[in-house]
Each structure stands twice: as structure tokens, then as C-alpha cells.
Amino acid sequence: MGVVFLSHNNLLMKILRSPWKTELLDLVQQTKRSIKVTSPYVKADICHEIIAAKALDVGIELVTSFKLSSIHNGALDLAGIEHVLENGGIVKNFSRLHSKIYLFDDEKAVVTSANLTNGGLLANFEYGILIDDMEVVREIADDFQALSEHKLTGLIQKENIDLAKEILSKIPKVALPKLPDLWIATPEFRSDIIPETVEAIRSSLVGWKLSVFDCLQALPRQIVTLAELYSFERILQESYPNNQNIKAKIRQQLQFLRDSGLVEFMANGQYRKLWS
């Protein structure tokens, strides 16, 4: 690993070039209170190493992009998410996430191009900086907190993971295309829409979750609006006559489908279906 120290306006930074896994694990071992990470792609082996390296009383919060397609193509390991949860960690979903930030005790921060994968830590050419200037780190920590509490950020729970597992068990494993030898394939180049999965999803849902999924499926465009979904209010009221707040129930189920990797929340009341 090559490192260079820079000083600019009293800001101390260390440039991190690939590979930087040793540097990451050293930072984990030095942490006394909390580790916070944003990474769209996460692999189980790295999660195990971080959990093993940190002290037992150090909390960990991971914000990722929980999409069925990322799990299907191997970019996101459910086993890694489960291991974080089983060890008292918090995992959240922001479906439009692209940032890779690593915070240690809100005192040191790594901002990098590298995902929480062996590719990101060892194999790919990645580039980032380690910052320990308190003013800058505090701003990064505030941004992390704002993302963690954002209205479009959901909490990943066992129910979401179990549903993803059930759906994926009914879908053939994706076969990646053969690429030229000099081409480095990364998950960013893969589509996040899984084709021909409607029946696998429908057969895994029941009750309100299935009803709202069917409303989404009935709309022909990939991107739909909340207003369009509200147009099913009368039909849903007939199916659930005892529910007096249909619109709120629609929003609740959309959140569940989002945090199960099936829907991406977009701006201005728009939702993108992650199946076709």
C-alpha cells in the first residue's frame, strides 16, 4: 500500500491506494465506540473480518443499497448483512446509494471509491483519503447521520432478508457474459432490473404486500407515481373493508417492498419497479 501525507490549511490527510485492507482493519481495531459505513456492495467475508477485528462493545451501522438484483448477481451478500445484524449491528437501506464512507468514532473518516468487498479493498484500483481533521470529520459524520435518518432510508430486518431469500430461491442464478480479458467487470455495469421474476415474487408475498405488488404490476411503466397507486384505493377498500386508511397502508407496504429490494424510491413521489 502506498501512502502519502498531505497538509493543506492544517488539514491532515493520508492518501489510500489499493490495496488498503490492512489499513482498514487497523482502523477497526483502534475504534473504541462506533464504526459507520456506507457501501452499495458488501461481501460476507469482509463483514466477518470487521466483526472479528472490532471490540465487542463497538457498535456498527451499515447503510447499503438493498436491491434484489445486487444480491442475485453476487454484489451484495445476504450472509454479510445477516452477520452484522446477528452481532448487534444496524443495517439500513438507501436504494440510490453510491457513496463509500468509513467513519471511526466520528474522529477519523475514509472517503473512497472502494466498496466493502475484496475487490474494493484488494483487487481493484481504488483511491481514497483518510481524514482526521475534526471539523471535516464532524461534517462527514453529520452527513452520515442525515442519510441514516433520511425519509427514504429504511431499516433492514430479518423479514426483508427472508423474503429476498425466498424470491431468489425461485430465480435461476444469473450467468455473467464472457468479457474480453482486459475488461474488469464490476457490479456497477450490471442492470438492477431482474427480468421474468413476477411469478417468483408473487408466490412469495401474501396479504397486503401481494395486493400492493399487484397494483404496481398493473401499471405498465417501470416508474410509477404515488398518485397512480392511490387510484387503486377503491379496489383495495373492497378487499380490506375494515381498513379505514388505505393510502397510509399503501405507503407502508411500499416501504416494505423497498427494504426487501423490490422497489426503488425516487424523487417527487415516484417509485421504480426493480423487476420486469
Backbone bond lengths (Angstrom), bond angles and torsions (degrees), N, CA, C in turn:
res aa  C-N    CA-C-N  psi(-1)  N-CA   C-N-CA  omega(-1)  CA-C   N-CA-C  phi
1 M - - - 1.461 - - 1.521 108.99 -
2 G 1.320 117.12 129.06 1.442 120.72 176.55 1.512 109.81 -95.29
3 V 1.324 118.07 134.68 1.457 120.85 178.00 1.513 109.23 -129.80
4 V 1.327 115.60 144.85 1.454 121.69 177.27 1.519 106.95 -132.71
5 F 1.316 117.42 135.92 1.452 120.48 177.61 1.520 108.74 -97.37
6 L 1.325 115.58 132.29 1.449 122.41 178.96 1.511 108.94 -121.54
7 S 1.294 116.95 142.98 1.456 120.78 172.93 1.508 107.82 -129.03
8 H 1.332 115.08 121.64 1.460 120.44 -178.22 1.521 107.27 -141.53
9 N 1.356 116.11 115.89 1.463 120.41 -177.87 1.529 111.22 52.48
10 N 1.336 115.21 44.93 1.469 122.72 178.57 1.524 113.72 66.35
11 L 1.324 117.53 13.32 1.461 121.17 176.93 1.523 108.58 -93.95
12 L 1.330 116.50 120.16 1.456 120.81 178.74 1.511 109.54 -95.01
13 M 1.313 116.81 124.54 1.452 122.02 -179.69 1.516 108.85 -133.50
14 K 1.307 115.28 148.09 1.458 121.57 173.47 1.519 108.05 -119.97
15 I 1.310 116.62 124.18 1.461 120.56 178.06 1.527 109.09 -76.76
16 L 1.322 116.47 130.03 1.460 122.53 178.94 1.519 109.42 -109.33
17 R 1.313 115.56 117.52 1.456 121.07 175.64 1.530 108.70 -110.96
18 S 1.314 115.80 156.50 1.467 120.04 178.38 1.526 110.51 -64.82
19 P 1.342 117.12 143.48 1.471 128.29 -7.53 1.521 110.52 -83.41
20 W 1.329 117.77 149.10 1.463 120.21 -178.23 1.532 112.21 -134.60
21 K 1.318 117.88 20.89 1.460 121.96 179.54 1.532 111.81 -61.44
22 T 1.324 117.94 -41.55 1.461 121.36 179.41 1.514 110.56 -60.76
23 E 1.324 116.63 -42.11 1.461 121.25 178.16 1.533 110.60 -61.69
24 L 1.332 116.09 -42.60 1.464 120.06 179.11 1.522 111.43 -61.29
25 L 1.318 117.56 -48.88 1.462 120.81 -177.76 1.528 111.68 -66.27
26 D 1.329 117.40 -31.95 1.464 120.38 174.29 1.531 110.64 -63.00
27 L 1.323 116.17 -43.09 1.466 120.49 178.44 1.530 110.87 -63.98
28 V 1.332 116.11 -39.59 1.467 120.62 177.77 1.524 110.27 -61.27
29 Q 1.320 117.34 -45.65 1.466 121.44 -178.34 1.526 112.06 -64.95
30 Q 1.330 117.30 -29.41 1.467 121.80 -178.70 1.532 112.56 -82.22
31 T 1.322 116.84 -13.49 1.467 120.97 -174.87 1.527 110.96 -71.99
32 K 1.330 116.34 138.06 1.465 121.49 -176.15 1.529 113.11 -108.91
33 R 1.348 118.01 -22.49 1.472 119.08 -173.74 1.531 113.49 -128.86
34 S 1.324 117.76 -53.69 1.467 118.19 -171.06 1.522 112.42 -149.86
35 I 1.336 113.80 143.59 1.462 122.79 172.47 1.521 106.78 -119.61
36 K 1.331 116.45 130.39 1.460 121.37 -179.93 1.526 108.03 -129.88
37 V 1.333 115.87 133.02 1.465 120.50 -173.87 1.518 109.53 -137.22
38 T 1.328 116.20 138.62 1.460 120.70 164.09 1.524 107.09 -115.63
39 S 1.327 116.22 127.79 1.463 121.27 -179.78 1.524 109.28 -160.40
40 P 1.328 118.37 119.75 1.464 119.88 179.44 1.522 113.38 -63.15
41 Y 1.334 116.55 -36.05 1.462 121.30 -177.12 1.524 109.57 -115.27
42 V 1.328 115.69 135.46 1.465 121.87 -173.07 1.520 108.80 -140.95
43 K 1.327 116.77 133.56 1.460 121.09 178.22 1.528 110.49 -114.21
44 A 1.328 114.38 147.12 1.459 121.24 -172.92 1.525 112.89 -63.05
45 D 1.339 117.53 -40.64 1.459 119.07 -175.74 1.524 111.52 -62.31
46 I 1.319 117.54 -38.34 1.460 120.62 179.50 1.529 110.32 -69.51
47 C 1.329 116.89 -39.96 1.466 119.87 176.41 1.520 110.87 -58.67
48 H 1.327 117.07 -43.28 1.464 121.02 178.56 1.530 111.00 -61.67
49 E 1.324 117.07 -41.54 1.464 120.22 -179.12 1.521 111.66 -66.69
50 I 1.330 117.08 -39.49 1.461 120.25 179.50 1.526 110.46 -67.45
51 I 1.333 116.91 -44.63 1.463 120.17 178.60 1.522 110.50 -61.22
52 A 1.321 116.87 -40.52 1.468 120.86 179.70 1.528 111.94 -68.06
53 A 1.335 116.97 -32.81 1.463 120.73 -175.24 1.527 112.83 -82.31
54 K 1.316 118.01 -27.96 1.468 119.82 -175.46 1.528 110.89 -81.12
55 A 1.321 115.71 156.30 1.459 120.48 173.82 1.527 109.77 -68.51
56 L 1.343 116.61 151.32 1.462 120.97 -174.28 1.519 112.64 -59.39
57 D 1.331 117.96 -34.41 1.465 120.60 -175.81 1.520 113.25 -90.59
58 V 1.327 118.11 7.57 1.466 122.06 176.58 1.521 108.81 -86.53
59 G 1.323 116.17 122.66 1.458 120.89 178.81 1.513 111.37 -78.04
60 I 1.337 115.59 155.45 1.459 120.16 177.62 1.516 109.19 -137.06
61 E 1.328 116.19 132.67 1.460 122.37 175.54 1.523 108.16 -127.30
62 L 1.312 115.53 128.83 1.458 122.59 -178.82 1.516 109.47 -120.96
63 V 1.331 116.85 125.68 1.457 121.94 171.19 1.525 106.79 -106.93
64 T 1.323 116.41 122.97 1.457 121.39 -178.50 1.517 109.72 -131.75
65 S 1.312 116.53 -177.39 1.468 122.54 175.80 1.519 107.05 -111.36
66 F 1.332 115.50 98.94 1.455 121.66 -172.34 1.528 109.20 -88.03
67 K 1.336 115.45 90.63 1.460 121.44 179.79 1.523 109.16 -120.35
68 L 1.318 115.32 138.49 1.461 120.22 -178.77 1.526 110.83 -56.79
69 S 1.330 116.19 -36.92 1.468 119.96 -178.68 1.525 111.69 -64.04
70 S 1.346 117.38 -39.18 1.466 120.54 179.98 1.523 111.19 -66.35
71 I 1.334 116.46 -35.49 1.462 120.43 176.37 1.525 109.93 -70.44
72 H 1.339 115.54 -41.90 1.465 121.86 -178.31 1.516 111.89 -61.96
73 N 1.352 117.06 -40.52 1.466 118.94 -176.72 1.527 113.44 -91.67
74 G 1.340 117.02 3.65 1.460 120.07 173.52 1.510 115.78 89.80
75 A 1.340 117.88 5.49 1.463 120.14 -179.63 1.526 111.96 -78.59
76 L 1.329 116.63 -26.14 1.456 122.36 -179.44 1.522 108.74 -127.15
77 D 1.324 117.08 120.47 1.465 121.87 -178.12 1.526 110.57 -93.53
78 L 1.332 116.56 120.35 1.460 119.71 174.48 1.524 111.18 -60.86
79 A 1.321 117.08 -33.94 1.467 120.21 179.97 1.522 111.37 -62.24
80 G 1.326 117.29 -34.53 1.459 120.93 177.20 1.513 111.77 -68.41
81 I 1.345 116.52 -43.80 1.456 121.01 177.69 1.534 109.74 -61.39
82 E 1.325 115.79 -45.20 1.470 120.23 179.74 1.530 111.39 -61.07
83 H 1.323 116.97 -39.95 1.465 120.06 -177.74 1.523 110.78 -65.43
84 V 1.326 116.99 -38.65 1.467 120.10 176.38 1.524 110.09 -62.89
85 L 1.326 117.27 -46.60 1.462 121.43 -179.48 1.526 111.48 -63.69
86 E 1.327 116.81 -42.87 1.470 121.12 -178.26 1.523 112.46 -65.02
87 N 1.318 116.18 -20.08 1.459 120.14 179.18 1.531 111.99 -105.19
88 G 1.332 115.18 27.25 1.454 120.28 172.85 1.510 115.66 82.73
89 G 1.323 117.69 7.51 1.451 120.85 -179.74 1.520 112.74 -81.96
90 I 1.310 115.17 169.53 1.464 123.30 177.78 1.524 107.41 -115.57
91 V 1.338 116.39 133.15 1.457 121.06 176.62 1.527 108.30 -124.06
92 K 1.318 116.03 129.66 1.460 121.13 -179.70 1.519 110.51 -123.85
93 N 1.321 114.32 160.89 1.464 121.21 -175.97 1.518 110.33 -120.57
94 F 1.344 115.42 122.20 1.464 121.93 168.68 1.520 105.26 -126.68
95 S 1.324 116.91 103.75 1.461 120.56 -165.07 1.525 113.77 -66.11
96 R 1.320 118.24 -21.69 1.473 120.31 179.98 1.530 112.04 -100.17
97 L 1.312 116.01 23.12 1.463 121.38 -178.80 1.531 111.48 -68.87
98 H 1.327 116.06 137.50 1.467 121.16 170.79 1.528 111.13 -135.16
99 S 1.329 118.60 -14.82 1.464 121.36 -175.93 1.526 111.67 -72.52
100 K 1.336 114.83 153.14 1.465 122.04 173.29 1.528 107.25 -127.42
101 I 1.315 115.75 103.24 1.458 122.62 -177.18 1.526 108.20 -127.60
102 Y 1.328 116.47 138.49 1.455 122.59 177.86 1.529 107.43 -127.83
103 L 1.332 117.19 119.37 1.454 122.77 -178.17 1.524 110.32 -116.39
104 F 1.322 116.04 137.45 1.463 121.69 -178.31 1.522 108.88 -126.50
105 D 1.340 115.83 110.13 1.464 122.60 -179.12 1.530 112.40 58.43
106 D 1.308 118.19 18.30 1.469 122.65 -174.84 1.531 111.09 53.92
107 E 1.344 115.15 27.99 1.460 120.88 179.15 1.523 112.41 -119.82
108 K 1.326 116.04 -25.42 1.457 121.78 175.71 1.516 108.19 -132.72
109 A 1.330 116.09 146.06 1.462 120.41 -179.11 1.521 110.05 -139.93
110 V 1.320 114.66 140.81 1.463 121.28 169.99 1.519 107.41 -112.59
111 V 1.310 116.19 124.96 1.463 122.63 172.99 1.525 105.88 -113.76
112 T 1.325 116.81 120.97 1.456 120.41 -167.54 1.519 111.55 -149.60
113 S 1.303 115.54 169.76 1.471 121.36 173.52 1.523 111.29 -87.96
114 A 1.336 118.08 -3.90 1.464 122.39 -167.43 1.521 113.06 -91.97
115 N 1.338 115.87 126.77 1.452 122.47 171.27 1.530 110.18 -73.57
116 L 1.330 114.65 168.13 1.467 121.25 179.11 1.533 109.26 -83.73
117 T 1.329 114.05 66.54 1.458 122.88 -178.34 1.530 108.25 -141.67
118 N 1.326 116.69 162.53 1.465 119.05 175.26 1.523 111.23 -64.19
119 G 1.345 116.09 -32.20 1.455 118.83 174.45 1.519 111.01 -60.52
120 G 1.342 116.27 -45.46 1.452 120.70 -178.75 1.519 113.50 -70.18
121 L 1.325 117.04 -30.75 1.463 120.63 -175.49 1.527 113.63 -95.11
122 L 1.333 116.07 -23.35 1.466 119.11 -173.27 1.521 114.06 -128.30
123 A 1.320 117.82 -50.87 1.464 120.97 -164.36 1.522 114.27 -88.85
124 N 1.330 117.55 -45.28 1.464 120.29 -175.83 1.518 111.23 -75.31
125 F 1.331 116.04 162.37 1.464 119.11 169.22 1.521 107.33 -84.22
126 E 1.309 115.89 106.47 1.458 122.27 179.64 1.520 109.09 -118.55
127 Y 1.315 116.29 160.55 1.459 120.18 -175.01 1.522 108.63 -145.96
128 G 1.324 116.90 135.20 1.446 119.86 179.65 1.514 111.76 -161.71
129 I 1.333 115.16 -179.83 1.459 120.11 178.40 1.525 109.56 -132.74
130 L 1.328 115.09 143.34 1.454 123.22 171.50 1.520 107.28 -99.90
131 I 1.326 116.47 125.76 1.464 122.21 -175.07 1.518 108.70 -120.23
132 D 1.341 116.71 135.13 1.457 118.99 174.35 1.527 111.89 -127.24
133 D 1.316 117.81 14.69 1.457 121.37 173.28 1.530 107.94 -72.54
134 M 1.332 117.04 121.27 1.457 120.89 -170.57 1.527 112.72 -62.78
135 E 1.317 117.94 -37.29 1.464 120.20 -178.94 1.523 110.96 -65.12
136 V 1.331 115.74 -44.16 1.462 120.04 -179.93 1.528 110.30 -69.18
137 V 1.332 116.92 -44.01 1.462 120.35 -179.54 1.525 110.41 -63.21
138 R 1.312 117.00 -38.12 1.472 119.91 178.15 1.536 110.78 -61.65
139 E 1.320 116.51 -39.54 1.468 119.75 178.15 1.534 110.84 -65.86
140 I 1.337 116.62 -40.98 1.470 120.40 177.12 1.527 109.86 -63.36
141 A 1.332 116.97 -42.94 1.459 121.03 179.41 1.531 110.83 -63.41
142 D 1.315 117.07 -38.73 1.468 120.56 176.94 1.528 110.80 -63.99
143 D 1.332 116.60 -39.80 1.463 120.22 178.00 1.527 110.65 -65.25
144 F 1.340 116.10 -39.85 1.472 119.57 177.03 1.529 109.71 -61.08
145 Q 1.324 116.43 -45.49 1.460 120.02 -178.89 1.525 111.21 -62.71
146 A 1.330 116.52 -39.93 1.464 120.29 178.54 1.526 110.66 -63.40
147 L 1.331 116.66 -39.88 1.461 120.66 177.09 1.526 110.55 -66.30
148 S 1.323 116.61 -44.11 1.465 121.44 -179.36 1.525 111.51 -59.69
149 E 1.325 117.07 -34.42 1.459 121.72 -176.56 1.530 112.94 -99.75
150 H 1.328 117.11 5.05 1.468 121.12 -177.49 1.527 110.67 -61.99
151 K 1.306 116.68 146.28 1.470 120.72 -178.14 1.525 112.71 -63.54
152 L 1.335 117.86 -21.07 1.460 120.93 178.43 1.531 112.56 -94.74
153 T 1.326 117.22 4.32 1.466 122.13 178.23 1.523 109.41 -97.04
154 G 1.317 116.18 127.63 1.462 121.28 -178.85 1.515 112.18 -112.15
155 L 1.324 114.82 163.48 1.461 121.98 179.56 1.523 108.83 -97.95
156 I 1.333 116.69 123.44 1.468 121.32 178.42 1.523 108.86 -81.92
157 Q 1.324 115.82 126.74 1.449 122.00 179.92 1.532 109.97 -126.22
158 K 1.329 115.20 171.80 1.465 120.77 -177.15 1.531 111.33 -56.75
159 E 1.319 117.58 -36.71 1.460 121.34 -179.64 1.530 111.52 -60.49
160 N 1.333 116.86 -39.17 1.466 120.78 178.03 1.520 111.12 -66.91
161 I 1.324 116.10 -42.37 1.459 120.84 -179.70 1.523 110.71 -66.09
162 D 1.326 116.38 -42.61 1.465 120.13 -179.78 1.526 111.29 -62.90
163 L 1.338 117.19 -40.04 1.461 120.07 178.45 1.526 110.81 -65.48
164 A 1.329 116.93 -43.90 1.469 120.28 178.18 1.526 110.67 -59.08
165 K 1.325 116.70 -43.00 1.468 120.41 178.35 1.524 111.08 -60.91
166 E 1.332 116.69 -44.06 1.463 120.05 -177.78 1.525 111.58 -63.94
167 I 1.330 116.38 -44.98 1.474 119.74 179.56 1.524 110.42 -63.38
168 L 1.330 116.39 -46.21 1.464 120.37 -176.63 1.521 112.10 -66.36
169 S 1.327 117.43 -27.73 1.468 120.30 177.65 1.527 111.52 -65.26
170 K 1.320 116.25 -17.95 1.463 121.05 -177.99 1.528 112.57 -102.33
171 I 1.338 116.77 1.04 1.467 121.85 -178.06 1.518 108.85 -113.56
172 P 1.339 118.82 131.33 1.463 120.22 176.68 1.526 111.14 -59.54
173 K 1.312 116.65 142.76 1.465 121.38 177.68 1.509 109.82 -62.25
174 V 1.345 116.23 136.67 1.460 120.97 -177.78 1.524 110.39 -68.55
175 A 1.330 115.64 140.12 1.476 121.40 174.81 1.517 107.93 -104.27
176 L 1.339 117.19 116.22 1.450 120.28 -178.61 1.521 110.43 -73.44
177 P 1.344 117.73 142.32 1.463 120.47 -179.09 1.524 111.65 -67.65
178 K 1.327 115.50 152.74 1.456 121.29 175.68 1.524 108.86 -73.65
179 L 1.329 116.86 124.81 1.454 121.64 -176.65 1.523 110.05 -115.51
180 P 1.344 117.99 158.05 1.472 120.42 177.89 1.525 110.80 -56.34
181 D 1.338 116.12 152.74 1.459 121.45 -174.98 1.527 113.18 -58.33
182 L 1.342 117.38 -32.91 1.450 120.45 -176.44 1.523 112.46 -84.35
183 W 1.317 117.06 -6.85 1.456 120.95 -179.49 1.522 109.80 -82.72
184 I 1.320 116.65 129.92 1.456 121.47 176.63 1.515 107.29 -100.56
185 A 1.319 116.47 109.38 1.464 120.37 -177.89 1.516 109.86 -79.50
186 T 1.297 117.49 129.62 1.458 122.78 175.76 1.510 108.89 -128.56
187 P 1.331 117.62 155.07 1.461 119.83 -177.24 1.510 113.89 -60.45
188 E 1.373 117.21 -24.05 1.456 119.34 -178.68 1.519 112.40 -59.91
189 F 1.327 118.26 -22.69 1.454 122.04 -176.98 1.534 112.26 -90.04
190 R 1.323 118.22 1.21 1.454 120.75 -178.13 1.522 109.66 -99.02
191 S 1.319 116.07 147.21 1.457 120.33 178.58 1.519 110.22 -68.24
192 D 1.345 116.57 146.12 1.456 119.02 175.71 1.524 111.63 -100.04
193 I 1.333 116.84 15.78 1.462 122.41 172.97 1.529 108.40 -106.17
194 I 1.333 116.77 122.75 1.459 120.21 177.96 1.521 108.55 -95.48
195 P 1.339 118.78 119.32 1.467 120.50 -178.72 1.533 112.62 -78.15
196 E 1.315 115.17 155.69 1.471 123.64 171.37 1.533 112.51 55.18
197 T 1.332 115.45 46.62 1.464 119.18 -179.09 1.529 112.52 -118.75
198 V 1.320 117.43 5.58 1.465 120.35 -174.04 1.530 111.57 -57.05
199 E 1.326 117.48 -48.82 1.466 119.89 -176.77 1.523 111.79 -66.99
200 A 1.333 116.65 -36.38 1.471 119.47 177.71 1.524 110.37 -63.14
201 I 1.332 116.47 -39.48 1.462 120.17 179.45 1.530 110.30 -71.31
202 R 1.334 117.16 -47.94 1.473 120.85 -177.16 1.531 111.32 -58.43
203 S 1.320 116.06 -41.61 1.467 119.65 -176.82 1.517 112.76 -72.26
204 S 1.352 116.53 -8.71 1.466 120.85 -179.55 1.528 112.45 -102.46
205 L 1.321 116.59 -4.71 1.458 121.27 -177.24 1.523 110.91 -112.05
206 V 1.316 115.82 153.78 1.466 121.66 175.89 1.523 108.64 -140.97
207 G 1.334 115.56 164.32 1.455 121.84 172.10 1.514 113.86 58.53
208 W 1.327 114.54 -137.78 1.458 120.68 -177.26 1.532 112.41 -59.99
209 K 1.310 117.10 -37.12 1.457 120.15 -179.40 1.527 110.44 -60.83
210 L 1.313 116.78 -43.46 1.458 121.06 178.09 1.523 110.80 -67.81
211 S 1.313 117.43 -40.19 1.456 120.69 -178.98 1.528 111.68 -61.75
212 V 1.326 116.61 -45.45 1.467 119.66 -179.66 1.526 110.26 -70.29
213 F 1.335 117.04 -37.18 1.469 119.23 174.72 1.526 110.36 -58.55
214 D 1.329 118.04 -43.91 1.461 121.70 179.75 1.524 111.29 -63.32
215 C 1.333 117.27 -35.32 1.469 119.93 175.24 1.532 110.46 -63.79
216 L 1.313 115.63 -44.65 1.471 119.64 176.80 1.524 111.02 -60.04
217 Q 1.329 115.71 -44.49 1.458 120.87 -177.70 1.526 111.52 -65.68
218 A 1.319 117.17 -30.56 1.463 120.88 -179.15 1.523 112.64 -71.03
219 L 1.332 116.99 -20.11 1.463 120.52 178.11 1.525 108.62 -85.33
220 P 1.338 118.92 127.28 1.464 120.80 -168.62 1.527 114.91 -72.80
221 R 1.330 118.61 -26.72 1.463 119.84 -175.38 1.532 111.32 -83.78
222 Q 1.339 116.09 154.56 1.461 120.79 178.52 1.522 111.08 -68.78
223 I 1.320 116.80 -35.78 1.457 122.00 177.94 1.517 108.52 -103.92
224 V 1.319 116.35 125.56 1.461 121.81 -177.87 1.526 108.55 -124.44
225 T 1.335 115.46 164.99 1.461 120.26 -179.72 1.519 110.60 -112.05
226 L 1.321 115.06 159.20 1.457 120.36 177.24 1.527 110.15 -62.49
227 A 1.335 116.40 -36.22 1.467 119.90 178.18 1.524 111.03 -60.86
228 E 1.337 116.95 -38.68 1.464 119.95 177.89 1.529 111.01 -64.93
229 L 1.313 116.03 -39.57 1.466 119.57 179.01 1.528 111.51 -69.07
230 Y 1.326 116.25 -34.98 1.460 119.62 176.39 1.531 111.97 -63.36
231 S 1.318 116.97 -21.90 1.469 119.36 179.89 1.533 111.99 -66.71
232 F 1.349 117.03 -13.78 1.465 121.55 177.16 1.528 111.60 -89.68
233 E 1.330 116.88 6.65 1.462 120.40 -173.82 1.534 111.96 -57.02
234 R 1.329 117.75 -44.73 1.457 120.35 -177.37 1.527 111.12 -64.08
235 I 1.346 116.98 -42.61 1.460 121.15 179.83 1.526 110.46 -63.54
236 L 1.323 116.53 -43.35 1.455 120.62 -179.94 1.529 110.93 -67.49
237 Q 1.327 116.38 -34.93 1.463 119.56 178.17 1.529 111.13 -63.11
238 E 1.323 115.64 -35.52 1.468 119.69 177.71 1.529 110.76 -67.14
239 S 1.336 116.47 -35.98 1.466 120.31 180.00 1.521 112.10 -76.53
240 Y 1.338 116.20 -29.14 1.463 121.17 -177.45 1.529 108.82 -129.82
241 P 1.326 117.29 71.57 1.470 121.00 -173.25 1.527 113.96 -64.21
242 N 1.314 118.26 -21.67 1.460 120.32 -178.05 1.530 113.38 -85.98
243 N 1.321 116.16 -7.11 1.465 119.66 179.43 1.528 109.26 -91.96
244 Q 1.304 117.06 121.70 1.461 121.93 -176.25 1.530 112.89 -101.89
245 N 1.317 116.78 7.59 1.476 119.59 -179.55 1.516 109.21 -138.09
246 I 1.326 115.54 67.48 1.467 122.09 -173.65 1.521 111.86 -62.95
247 K 1.323 117.79 -42.25 1.472 120.17 -177.17 1.531 111.53 -62.36
248 A 1.314 116.32 -42.13 1.464 119.49 178.20 1.525 110.72 -64.15
249 K 1.337 116.50 -36.93 1.464 120.50 179.18 1.524 110.31 -67.16
250 I 1.328 117.51 -38.01 1.467 120.48 176.20 1.521 109.97 -60.13
251 R 1.321 117.28 -46.87 1.467 121.10 -179.49 1.527 110.84 -62.53
252 Q 1.323 116.64 -39.95 1.474 120.59 179.29 1.520 111.33 -61.73
253 Q 1.329 116.65 -43.81 1.462 120.25 -178.67 1.524 112.00 -71.17
254 L 1.321 116.56 -32.09 1.465 120.01 174.69 1.528 110.29 -62.44
255 Q 1.322 116.81 -39.68 1.460 120.14 177.33 1.520 111.11 -62.98
256 F 1.331 116.31 -41.85 1.465 119.53 178.45 1.528 110.43 -63.83
257 L 1.327 118.19 -44.00 1.464 121.49 179.85 1.526 110.83 -64.95
258 R 1.328 116.14 -36.00 1.467 119.57 174.96 1.515 110.74 -61.33
259 D 1.329 116.92 -49.31 1.461 120.65 -175.07 1.520 113.16 -79.63
260 S 1.333 115.97 2.10 1.463 121.68 169.66 1.529 110.86 -105.60
261 G 1.327 116.80 7.93 1.460 121.67 173.55 1.508 115.70 84.39
262 L 1.339 118.18 15.66 1.459 120.97 -173.32 1.523 114.16 -104.72
263 V 1.322 117.01 -19.20 1.460 122.20 -176.01 1.518 108.93 -136.06
264 E 1.317 116.51 140.66 1.457 121.67 174.00 1.520 108.93 -109.97
265 F 1.328 117.25 124.00 1.455 121.39 175.46 1.519 108.84 -77.38
266 M 1.319 116.27 134.24 1.449 121.94 178.22 1.524 108.53 -121.15
267 A 1.305 117.13 -175.39 1.462 120.52 -176.86 1.522 110.97 -75.78
268 N 1.342 115.04 158.20 1.462 122.69 169.76 1.528 113.49 58.68
269 G 1.333 115.80 44.11 1.456 119.81 174.70 1.509 115.10 67.93
270 Q 1.326 117.03 28.19 1.463 121.19 179.24 1.525 109.65 -108.96
271 Y 1.326 114.65 148.73 1.461 122.37 -177.96 1.523 108.69 -134.99
272 R 1.322 114.83 137.88 1.474 119.05 179.20 1.514 109.79 -110.20
273 K 1.314 115.89 127.29 1.462 121.67 177.19 1.524 108.75 -76.37
274 L 1.337 116.55 132.80 1.455 120.71 -178.17 1.531 111.82 -102.06
275 W 1.306 115.41 34.85 1.457 122.30 174.73 1.529 107.80 -145.57
276 S 1.317 116.29 166.19 1.467 120.04 175.47 1.526 108.89 -150.12
